[in-house]
């Protein structure tokens, strides 16, 4: 039975406790692995930095500056308030397929290293071409970065040149279109004006016999006197001129909108292409194409005379069919998405056109009302004045058309003059061949790679310690593992060599080690369930956990406290060590006694320390299971109880040597020894479960190897007044 494993159980179980990641895992990993992890991290960082430096390809950026004015320069017209949308339109034009498409067909541009594996050079060029403002000024920088400085300079120069030519052509076409429409209006008014002039001349000759265009007659004076009709005439002239100009702008805007709707911006096209490429149907096509290309590469690598291989030709036919099917499907979906995008854009783009149409309709209605009023007043005056008013009416109409003709001529002259105004987009700095790379040494990438590489070994050791945790404190055992820790033992200081004298630090360490073992002995002799024990077994899960040192020092402590003879049994017959600690012969010992080759008197030897006797392991000639499983060890302990007050058994580790369970069960109690930052939790748990299954009376666990500073800080250092040297300590 296990009387002292009273730690509360974790409802989630030990496995859940093992999987919990805490800061302690990182601390333990660094504490245990820093001698290996730090050099490995430095080596990985150096290797990654060297690899990045060796693989670094210098890149060169060529740029050109454009002055894109937010407000245009004008000569005669009122100043245009300008628009941020104009600048955005210019930036979109620079990256538009309409501008970049012809450039992508240039063999020299297609040979750019960045386009080597690109199927659509136009899209790749638009994606890699950068346009950005320079500060808060009207200057915008067009740049391209390439491994080849020549190609970087070439692309920027060609793009900027094509854009400036396209922009001049576009502005010229718009201005010429408006001028052509106004010229048509001017010619139409001129013909109407000549017809009215002939009518006025004919009427004037019939009524007065005077040519009104050579001499001013009384009818002209009478027309000037009619102020009401003259005011309406002036308004009609003004509105008709405005309507003619508005009609010209309306037609130009309709043609401009129609041209704009035929092509989407580059970002919208990229969104459509991304939508196509992420479609499951497209991905299925691509998977089949990739698989066929792998087979094609295998043929090319392993076969000869591929043109005569029927399987290879069949593969090429199948690959071509899959590519054509993919392209046809993508083309159909692209058309649908483009049409939908154009419809969405049309809603916003038609707002300006609708505003112009609304303004034109209102102007036409206003002009119609004015013409009706003019006709009414003219008819009323005609009834009063008779036939002479007919001449006056035609004269007024002629004056009206003449004014409209003159106003349109003035507008044409103003537009022609404005064509000589400074351009709104001007080159500010031409592209030049870059002579220095953007980054001669990629410090940022080197730092990033070195940091990630340095972290990698640290992450690996932390993950290792997370999935295979060590015992680092007593809380790990009492929480979730049902193992009660009955004591902590300070680390045994390393024995000084002949080159290193025994100093105060070693003496203090030895004293703390003795006192920590004395505390364990006090617990074992005073706690009620085990205070009368005489035979105690010290065991561990695996070797190297300090059980032999603890066994020797516990025997010394028991002898020193009781003054009675104390026996140490070296039960680790596979790998004995107690005979070396006390300077005695290895045999005859326990193995010879159990095999009846010698008596106890012949095997037990006295140690140099007072009242400490040792039964060494002896020389093993048969399996230890054969020596222990016949009950001879329990009989041996029964005989030894009559001779010694306390017996300490140094058993072999439980996991590699299961005979330790036989020895531990034969003892009055057993202590499971663990070493801080060395013992694995899963191994300790398995060893503890085996002890419980074997019905070993387990007192609890002892956490060995506590650093001296940690032990003295936790339990305080209580020094002796007089200088005291450690006595009776088991050698390391």
C-alpha positions in Angstrom: 0.0 0.0 0.0 1.0 3.6 -0.5 0.2 5.5 2.7 1.8 8.8 1.9 0.8 9.6 -1.7 -1.8 12.1 -0.5 -1.4 14.7 -3.3 -4.8 15.8 -4.8 -5.6 14.2 -8.1 -5.9 16.3 -11.2 -9.4 15.7 -12.7 -8.0 16.1 -16.2 -5.4 13.4 -15.5 -1.6 13.4 -15.9 -1.7 13.5 -19.7 -3.6 16.9 -19.6 -1.0 18.2 -17.1 1.8 17.2 -19.4 0.3 19.0 -22.4 -0.1 22.3 -20.5 2.5 24.8 -21.7 3.8 27.2 -19.1 6.7 29.6 -18.7 8.4 27.0 -16.5 8.8 24.9 -19.6 10.9 27.6 -21.3 13.0 28.2 -18.2 13.7 24.5 -17.8 14.6 24.1 -21.5 17.0 27.0 -21.3 18.5 25.8 -18.1 19.1 22.3 -19.4 20.0 22.9 -23.0 21.7 26.3 -23.0 25.2 24.8 -23.5 24.0 23.1 -26.6 21.2 25.4 -27.7 23.1 28.7 -27.6 26.0 27.5 -29.8 23.5 25.8 -32.1 21.5 29.0 -32.3 24.6 31.0 -33.2 25.6 28.5 -35.8 22.2 28.4 -37.3 22.0 32.2 -37.3 25.5 32.4 -39.0 24.5 29.8 -41.5 21.2 31.5 -42.4 22.8 34.9 -42.7 25.6 33.5 -44.9 23.0 31.7 -47.1 20.9 34.8 -47.5 24.0 36.8 -48.4 25.1 34.2 -50.9 21.7 33.9 -52.5 21.1 37.7 -52.5 20.6 39.1 -56.0 21.1 42.9 -56.2 18.1 44.8 -57.5 18.1 48.2 -59.2 15.3 50.7 -59.2 14.8 53.2 -62.0 12.3 56.1 -61.6 10.9 59.0 -63.5 9.1 62.0 -62.0 5.8 63.4 -63.5 4.3 66.7 -62.6 0.5 66.1 -62.5 -1.2 69.4 -61.7 -4.3 69.2 -59.5 -5.6 72.4 -61.1 -5.0 73.2 -64.8 -3.4 76.4 -66.0 -5.8 78.6 -68.0 -5.5 81.7 -70.2 -9.0 83.0 -71.0 -11.5 80.7 -69.2 -12.3 80.7 -65.5 -10.0 78.6 -63.4 -11.1 74.9 -63.2 -11.3 73.9 -59.5 -9.6 70.7 -60.3 -10.3 67.2 -59.0 -8.5 64.4 -57.2 -10.3 62.0 -59.5 -8.2 63.4 -62.4 -5.0 62.3 -60.6 -6.4 58.9 -59.8 -7.4 58.5 -63.5 -3.9 59.4 -64.6 -2.4 56.8 -62.2 -4.8 54.2 -63.5 -4.0 55.0 -67.1 -0.3 54.5 -66.4 -1.0 50.9 -65.2 -3.8 50.2 -67.6 -3.6 47.3 -70.2 -4.5 49.8 -72.9 -1.2 51.5 -72.3 1.0 48.6 -71.1 -0.3 46.0 -73.6 1.7 47.3 -76.6 4.8 47.6 -74.4 4.5 44.0 -73.3 5.0 43.0 -76.9 8.4 44.6 -77.0 11.0 41.7 -77.0 13.5 43.7 -75.0 10.9 44.3 -72.2 9.7 40.7 -72.4 13.3 39.6 -71.7 13.3 41.3 -68.3 14.3 38.7 -65.6 11.2 39.3 -63.6 9.0 38.3 -66.5 10.9 35.1 -67.2 8.1 32.8 -65.8 5.2 35.1 -66.3 2.5 34.0 -68.7 0.7 37.4 -68.9 3.5 40.0 -69.1 0.9 42.9 -69.2 -0.5 41.9 -65.8 2.9 41.3 -64.4 4.1 44.7 -65.6 1.1 46.5 -64.1 1.7 44.6 -60.8 5.4 45.4 -60.5 5.2 49.0 -61.8 5.0 51.5 -58.9 3.3 54.9 -58.9 3.3 57.0 -55.8 3.2 60.7 -54.8 6.4 62.4 -53.6 5.4 63.9 -50.3 2.4 66.3 -50.6 3.5 67.8 -53.8 2.1 67.4 -57.3 5.0 65.3 -58.3 4.4 61.6 -58.8 7.2 58.9 -59.1 6.9 56.1 -61.6 9.4 53.3 -60.7 10.3 49.8 -61.6 12.7 47.4 -59.8 14.6 44.7 -61.6 17.7 42.6 -61.3 18.9 44.3 -64.5 19.5 48.0 -64.3 19.2 48.3 -68.1 15.7 46.7 -68.1 14.6 48.8 -65.1 15.6 52.0 -66.9 14.1 50.8 -70.2 10.7 49.9 -68.8 10.3 53.3 -66.9 11.4 55.3 -69.9 9.1 53.4 -72.3 6.1 53.5 -69.9 6.4 57.3 -69.2 7.0 58.0 -72.9 3.9 56.0 -73.9 1.8 57.7 -71.2 2.8 61.2 -72.1 2.1 60.5 -75.8 -1.2 58.9 -74.9 -2.2 61.8 -72.6 -1.4 64.4 -75.3 -3.3 62.5 -77.8 -6.3 62.1 -75.5 -6.4 65.8 -74.6 -6.0 66.8 -78.2 -8.8 64.5 -79.3 -11.2 65.8 -76.7 -10.4 69.5 -77.5 -10.7 68.8 -81.3 -13.9 67.0 -80.8 -15.5 69.9 -78.9 -14.1 72.4 -81.5 -15.5 70.3 -84.3 -19.0 70.2 -82.8 -18.9 74.0 -82.1 -17.7 74.6 -85.7 -20.7 72.6 -87.0 -23.0 74.8 -84.9 -21.3 77.9 -86.2 -21.7 76.8 -89.8 -25.4 75.9 -89.2 -26.0 79.4 -87.7 -24.1 81.0 -90.5 -26.4 79.4 -93.1 -29.5 80.4 -91.1 -28.1 83.9 -90.8 -27.7 84.2 -94.6 -31.2 83.0 -95.3 -32.6 85.6 -92.9 -30.5 88.3 -94.4 -32.0 87.7 -97.8 -35.5 87.7 -96.4 -34.9 91.0 -94.6 -33.4 92.6 -97.7 -36.3 91.4 -99.9 -39.0 92.7 -97.4 -37.1 96.0 -97.0 -36.9 96.6 -100.7 -40.7 95.9 -101.2 -41.8 98.2 -98.3 -39.2 101.0 -98.4 -37.1 100.4 -101.5 -34.0 100.7 -99.3 -31.4 98.0 -98.7 -31.1 97.8 -94.9 -27.5 96.6 -95.1 -26.3 99.7 -96.8 -28.4 102.4 -95.0 -30.1 102.5 -91.7 -33.9 103.0 -92.2 -36.7 104.0 -89.9 -37.7 100.4 -89.4 -34.4 99.7 -87.8 -34.9 102.6 -85.5 -38.3 101.3 -84.6 -36.9 97.9 -83.8 -34.4 99.4 -81.5 -37.1 101.3 -79.7 -39.0 98.1 -78.9 -37.2 97.4 -75.6 -39.5 94.5 -74.5 -38.8 92.4 -77.6 -35.1 93.4 -77.5 -34.7 92.1 -73.9 -36.3 88.7 -74.8 -34.1 88.6 -77.8 -31.0 89.0 -75.7 -32.0 86.3 -73.3 -32.7 83.9 -76.1 -29.3 84.5 -77.6 -27.6 83.9 -74.3 -29.5 80.6 -73.7 -29.1 79.3 -77.2 -25.3 79.8 -77.1 -25.2 78.0 -73.7 -27.3 75.2 -75.1 -25.0 74.8 -78.1 -21.9 74.6 -75.9 -23.6 72.3 -73.5 -24.6 70.0 -76.4 -21.0 69.8 -77.5 -19.8 68.9 -74.0 -22.6 66.4 -73.7 -21.6 64.6 -76.9 -18.0 64.6 -75.9 -18.8 63.2 -72.5 -21.0 60.4 -74.1 -18.1 59.4 -76.3 -15.6 59.6 -73.4 -17.9 57.5 -71.2 -18.4 54.9 -73.9 -14.6 54.6 -74.4 -14.1 54.3 -70.6 -16.7 51.6 -70.2 -14.9 49.4 -72.7 -12.1 48.8 -70.3 -11.8 48.2 -66.5 -9.1 49.6 -64.2 -6.1 47.3 -63.6 -7.1 46.7 -59.9 -10.6 45.6 -61.0 -9.1 43.3 -63.6 -6.7 41.8 -61.0 -9.6 41.1 -58.7 -11.5 39.3 -61.5 -8.4 37.2 -62.3 -7.9 36.3 -58.7 -11.6 35.3 -58.5 -11.1 33.1 -61.5 -7.9 31.5 -60.2 -9.5 30.7 -56.8 -12.6 29.1 -58.4 -12.7 25.3 -57.6 -13.3 24.5 -61.3 -10.2 26.4 -62.3 -8.2 24.8 -59.6 -9.3 21.3 -60.7 -8.2 22.2 -64.3 -4.9 23.4 -62.9 -4.3 20.3 -60.8 -4.8 18.1 -63.9 -2.5 20.3 -65.9 0.2 20.2 -63.2 0.0 16.4 -63.1 0.3 16.2 -66.9 3.3 18.6 -66.8 5.0 16.4 -64.2 4.6 13.4 -66.5 5.9 15.5 -69.3 9.0 16.4 -67.3 9.5 12.7 -66.4 9.4 11.8 -70.1 11.9 14.5 -71.0 14.2 13.4 -68.3 14.1 9.7 -68.9 13.2 9.2 -72.6 14.9 9.9 -75.9 13.4 10.6 -79.3 10.2 12.0 -77.8 8.8 13.0 -81.2 8.5 9.3 -82.1 7.1 8.2 -78.7 3.3 7.7 -79.1 2.7 7.9 -75.4 4.5 11.3 -75.2 2.5 12.6 -78.2 -0.7 11.4 -76.5 0.3 13.2 -73.3 1.0 16.5 -75.2 -2.4 16.2 -76.9 -4.1 15.7 -73.6 -2.2 18.5 -72.0 -3.2 20.9 -74.9 -6.8 19.9 -74.6 -6.8 20.5 -70.8 -5.2 23.9 -71.3 -7.7 24.9 -74.0 -10.6 23.8 -71.8 -9.2 25.8 -68.9 -8.7 28.9 -71.1 -12.2 28.6 -72.6 -13.8 28.2 -69.2 -11.8 31.1 -67.8 -12.7 33.3 -70.8 -16.4 32.7 -70.3 -16.3 33.4 -66.6 -14.1 36.5 -67.2 -16.7 37.8 -69.6 -19.5 37.4 -67.1 -17.5 39.0 -64.3 -16.3 41.9 -66.5 -19.9 42.6 -67.7 -21.1 42.7 -64.1 -18.2 45.0 -63.1 -19.0 47.3 -66.0 -22.6 47.4 -65.0 -21.6 48.4 -61.5 -19.2 51.0 -62.8 -21.8 52.4 -65.2 -24.0 53.3 -62.3 -21.4 55.7 -60.9 -20.0 56.8 -64.2 -23.4 57.9 -65.6 -24.0 60.3 -62.7 -22.1 63.1 -64.5 -23.7 62.3 -67.8 -27.1 62.4 -66.2 -26.4 65.7 -64.6 -25.4 67.2 -68.0 -28.5 65.7 -69.6 -30.7 67.1 -66.9 -29.1 70.5 -67.3 -29.5 70.3 -71.1 -33.2 69.4 -70.7 -33.8 72.3 -68.3 -32.1 74.7 -70.7 -34.2 73.5 -73.7 -37.4 74.0 -71.7 -36.3 77.5 -70.6 -35.4 78.3 -74.2 -38.7 77.0 -75.5 -40.6 79.2 -73.0 -38.6 82.3 -74.0 -39.2 81.6 -77.7 -43.0 81.3 -77.0 -43.0 84.6 -75.2 -41.0 86.2 -78.0 -43.5 84.9 -80.6 -46.5 86.2 -78.6 -45.1 89.7 -78.1 -44.0 89.9 -81.7 -47.5 88.8 -83.0 -49.1 91.4 -80.7 -46.9 94.1 -82.1 -47.5 92.9 -85.6 -51.3 93.4 -85.3 -50.7 97.0 -84.3 -47.9 97.9 -86.7 -49.1 95.9 -89.7 -46.8 94.7 -92.5 -43.9 96.8 -91.3 -43.6 94.7 -88.2 -42.9 91.6 -90.4 -39.8 93.3 -91.5 -39.0 94.1 -87.9 -39.6 90.5 -86.9 -37.2 89.1 -89.5 -34.7 91.9 -88.6 -34.8 90.9 -84.9 -34.5 87.2 -85.8 -31.4 88.1 -87.9 -29.9 90.0 -85.1 -30.5 87.0 -82.7 -28.8 84.5 -85.1 -26.0 86.9 -85.7 -25.3 87.3 -82.0 -25.4 83.4 -81.5 -23.0 83.1 -84.4 -20.6 85.7 -82.9 -20.8 84.1 -79.5 -19.9 80.6 -80.8 -17.0 82.2 -82.8 -15.8 83.7 -79.5 -15.9 80.3 -77.8 -14.0 78.6 -80.6 -11.4 81.3 -80.4 -11.1 80.8 -76.6 -10.8 77.1 -76.9 -8.2 77.5 -79.6 -6.3 79.8 -77.4 -6.5 77.4 -74.4 -4.9 74.7 -76.5 -1.7 76.8 -76.2 -1.9 76.8 -72.4 0.7 74.7 -70.4 0.0 71.0 -70.3 -1.5 69.6 -67.1 0.9 66.6 -67.1 4.6 67.4 -67.6 7.7 65.3 -67.3 9.8 66.5 -64.4 12.7 64.0 -64.3 13.6 61.5 -66.9 14.6 57.9 -66.1 18.3 57.3 -65.8 20.3 54.1 -65.6 20.7 53.1 -61.9 24.3 52.5 -61.0 23.9 51.4 -57.4 21.7 48.5 -56.2 18.9 49.3 -53.8 20.5 47.2 -51.2 24.2 46.1 -51.6 24.0 44.0 -48.4 20.4 42.8 -47.5 20.8 43.7 -43.8 17.0 43.4 -43.2 16.7 39.9 -44.7 19.9 38.8 -43.1 18.7 40.0 -39.7 15.3 38.3 -40.2 16.8 35.0 -41.4 19.4 35.0 -38.6 16.7 35.7 -36.0 14.4 33.0 -37.2 17.3 30.5 -37.5 18.6 31.4 -34.0 15.1 30.9 -32.6 14.7 27.5 -34.3 17.0 25.5 -31.9 15.5 27.2 -28.9 12.0 26.4 -30.1 13.0 22.8 -30.7 14.3 22.3 -27.2 11.3 24.1 -25.7 9.0 21.8 -27.7 11.0 18.8 -26.6 10.7 19.8 -23.0 7.0 20.5 -23.5 6.2 17.0 -24.8 8.8 15.2 -22.7 9.0 17.4 -19.6 11.6 17.0 -16.8 11.0 17.2 -13.1 11.9 20.8 -12.2 9.9 21.4 -9.0 7.9 19.4 -6.4 4.7 21.1 -7.6 4.9 19.1 -10.9 4.7 15.8 -8.9 2.0 16.8 -6.4 -0.3 18.4 -9.1 -1.8 15.7 -11.2 0.6 12.8 -10.6 -0.4 11.7 -7.2 3.2 11.6 -6.0 3.9 13.1 -2.7 7.4 14.8 -2.3 8.7 14.0 1.2 12.0 15.9 0.9 14.3 17.9 -1.3 18.1 17.2 -1.2 20.7 19.8 -2.2 23.0 19.0 -5.0 26.1 17.0 -3.9 29.2 19.2 -4.6 31.8 17.7 -6.9 34.7 16.4 -5.0 37.8 18.6 -5.4 40.6 17.2 -7.6 44.3 17.4 -6.9 44.4 20.5 -9.0 41.6 22.2 -7.1 41.8 22.7 -3.4 38.9 22.2 -1.0 37.5 25.7 -0.4 34.7 27.3 1.6 32.2 26.9 -1.3 32.7 23.2 -1.3 32.5 22.9 2.4 29.3 24.9 2.5 27.9 22.8 -0.2 28.7 19.6 1.6 27.1 20.9 4.8 23.9 21.8 2.9 23.9 18.4 1.3 24.3 16.7 4.7 21.6 18.9 6.3 19.1 18.2 3.5 19.6 14.4 4.0 19.3 14.8 7.7 16.0 16.6 7.1 14.8 13.6 5.1 16.0 11.2 7.8 14.2 13.2 10.5 11.0 12.9 8.4 11.4 9.2 8.0 12.0 8.6 11.7 9.3 10.9 13.1 6.3 10.5 10.9 3.9 8.0 12.4 3.3 5.6 9.5 7.0 5.0 9.0 8.7 6.0 12.2 9.5 2.4 13.2 10.9 1.4 9.8 14.2 -0.4 9.8 14.7 -1.3 6.1 14.4 1.5 3.6 14.9 1.0 -0.2 16.2 4.0 -2.3 15.2 3.5 -5.9 14.7 5.6 -9.1 13.2 5.4 -12.5 16.4 5.4 -14.5 20.1 5.6 -13.7 21.9 8.9 -13.0 19.2 10.3 -10.7 21.4 10.3 -7.6 19.9 7.4 -5.7 23.3 5.8 -4.8 24.7 9.1 -3.3 21.4 9.6 -1.4 21.5 6.0 -0.1 25.1 6.4 1.2 24.4 9.7 2.9 21.1 8.5 4.4 22.9 5.5 5.9 25.5 7.8 7.4 22.8 10.1 8.7 20.9 7.2 10.3 24.0 5.9 12.0 25.1 9.3 13.2 21.6 10.0 14.7 21.0 6.6 16.3 24.6 5.5 17.1 23.6 1.9 16.1 25.2 -0.2 13.4 23.8 0.6 10.0 24.1 -1.5 6.9 24.2 -0.4 3.3 23.3 -3.0 0.7 24.4 -2.3 -2.9 21.5 -4.0 -4.7 22.5 -2.7 -8.1 24.4 -5.9 -9.1 24.4 -4.9 -12.8 26.2 -1.6 -12.3 27.5 -1.4 -8.7 29.0 1.7 -7.2 28.9 1.7 -3.4 32.2 -0.2 -3.0 34.0 2.7 -4.9 32.4 5.3 -2.6 33.6 3.6 0.5 36.8 2.3 -0.8 36.1 -1.5 -0.4 36.3 -4.5 -2.7 33.4 -5.2 -5.0 33.2 -8.9 -4.0 32.4 -11.1 -2.4 29.0 -9.5 -2.0 25.3 -9.8 -2.4 25.5 -11.8 -5.6 27.7 -14.4 -3.9 25.5 -14.5 -0.7 22.3 -15.1 -2.8 24.0 -17.8 -4.9 25.2 -19.5 -1.6 28.9 -19.0 -2.6 29.8 -17.3 0.6 28.3 -16.4 4.0 27.2 -13.0 5.2 30.2 -12.7 7.5 32.5 -13.1 4.5 30.6 -10.6 2.3 29.9 -7.7 4.8 32.8 -5.4 5.3 33.2 -2.4 7.7 33.6 1.0 6.1 36.2 3.6 7.3 33.3 5.4 9.0 32.3 4.3 12.5 29.4 1.7 12.7 28.8 1.8 8.9 28.9 -1.6 7.3 28.6 -2.4 3.6 27.3 -5.4 1.7 28.7 -4.8 -1.8 27.0 -6.0 -4.9 29.5 -8.7 -5.7 30.3 -10.1 -9.1 27.2 -11.2 -11.0 27.4 -14.5 -12.8 23.7 -15.2 -13.4 20.6 -13.2 -14.0 19.6 -11.1 -11.0 16.0 -12.3 -11.4 17.1 -15.9 -10.8 18.8 -14.9 -7.6 15.9 -12.8 -6.2 12.7 -14.5 -7.3 13.1 -17.5 -5.1 12.5 -15.5 -1.9 16.1 -15.6 -0.8 16.4 -11.8 -0.6 13.5 -11.6 1.9 15.1 -14.3 4.0 18.4 -12.4 3.8 16.7 -9.3 5.1 15.1 -11.2 8.0 18.5 -12.3 9.1 20.0 -8.9 8.7 17.3 -7.3 10.8 18.6 -9.1 13.9 22.1 -7.6 13.4 21.5 -4.0 12.3 19.2 -1.2 13.6 18.9 0.3 10.1 19.4 -1.1 6.6 19.5 1.1 3.5 19.1 -0.7 0.2 20.6 0.9 -3.0 18.4 -0.7 -5.6 18.9 -0.7 -9.4 16.7 1.7 -11.4 13.1 0.4 -11.9 12.5 0.8 -15.6 15.7 -0.9 -17.0 16.0 -3.4 -14.1 12.7 -4.7 -12.7 14.4 -6.7 -9.9 14.4 -3.4 -8.1 10.7 -4.0 -7.4 11.5 -7.2 -5.6 14.0 -5.5 -3.3 11.7 -2.5 -2.7 8.8 -4.7 -1.8 10.9 -6.7 0.7 11.9 -3.4 2.5 9.7 -1.7 5.1 9.4 1.3 2.9 10.7 2.7 -0.4 11.7 6.2 -1.5 11.6 7.2 -5.2 14.6 9.4 -6.0 14.4 12.0 -8.7 17.0 14.5 -10.0 16.0 18.0 -10.7 16.2 19.0 -14.4 17.2 15.4 -15.3 14.3 13.0 -14.5 11.5 12.8 -17.0 8.0 13.1 -15.7 6.6 10.3 -17.9 9.4 7.9 -16.6 8.8 8.9 -13.0 5.1 8.3 -13.5 5.6 4.9 -15.0 8.0 3.9 -12.2 5.6 5.1 -9.6 2.8 3.1 -11.1 4.9 0.0 -11.2 5.7 0.4 -7.6 2.0 0.7 -6.8 1.2 -2.3 -8.9 3.9 -4.4 -7.1 2.4 -3.3 -3.7 5.5 -1.5 -2.6 5.1 0.5 0.5 6.1 3.9 -1.0 6.9 6.6 1.4 7.1 9.2 -1.3 9.5 10.9 -3.6 12.7 12.8 -3.0 13.7 15.6 -5.3 17.5 15.4 -5.6 20.0 17.8 -7.1 18.5 21.1 -5.9 21.1 23.9 -6.6 22.7 25.2 -3.4 21.6 28.8 -4.0 18.0 27.7 -4.6 18.0 25.4 -1.5 19.5 28.0 0.8 17.1 30.6 -0.5 14.1 28.4 -0.1 14.9 26.9 3.3 17.2 29.7 4.5 20.8 29.3 5.4 21.3 28.8 9.1 25.1 28.8 9.7 27.0 27.5 12.7 28.6 30.0 15.0 31.8 27.9 15.1 33.6 26.8 12.0 32.3 23.4 11.2 33.6 21.1 8.5 31.3 18.4 7.0 32.0 15.0 8.5 30.8 11.6 7.3 29.6 12.8 3.9 29.4 10.3 1.2 31.9 11.0 -1.6 30.6 12.3 -4.9 
